[in-house]
């Protein structure tokens, strides 16, 4: 019981001003997009780098490896969510979760709007 009160007090001490909460939320939300952009940029060069490492007479680049590389950002997102869930700075955690939800939900909403529009014509 005392430990729960101590955790609540530590979280309240962490956010003494409302601007600290807003800054943490913005850092979590936009930081997720920046991190995914950097990861995607690095991954886009990975297949060509691996092709350079292969010998000249080899069969070529494996399509299975290409699929595995394309799932790397998804794995990184899941690891990021797991690590963020352990943080005490809950507004960064909320920002990251809202960013991840918007990455998956907004394209589905756009797809649904396109389906509705195209089905009525």
Secondary structure, 3 states (H helix, E strand, C coil): CHHHHHHHHHHHHHCCCHHHHHHHHHHHHHHHHHHHHHHHHHHHHHHHHHHHHCCCCCCCCCHHHHHHHHCHHHHHHHHHHHHHHCCCCHHHHHHHHHHHHHHHHHHHHHHHHHHHHHHCC
